[in-house]
Amino acid sequence: MQELEQKTSSVRSWMNIGLMILFIFGMGLYAFFAVGDLGQPDWSYGTVQDVPAQSPYSTYERQLAPQHVRGAPGE
């Protein structure tokens, strides 16, 4: 009787391990096909101009008192 219980327990353990492996493999396949690579997007923002005379975002106004500096402002 002990041998039969041990054999049944061993088979159940291997079945559980196999089911877990199949579950993880199935999740990977689902992620591969559901997410997948959709290719290049069909929209284009064009080029962003980064020349100081043409882009208002490429230059900053000069600050009178620099930050994180010890001493009087403007020193």
Secondary structure, 3 states (H helix, E strand, C coil): CHHHHHHHHHHHHHHHHHHHHHHHHHHHHHHHHHCCCCCCCCCCCCCCCCCCCCCCCCCCCCCCCCCCCCCCCCC
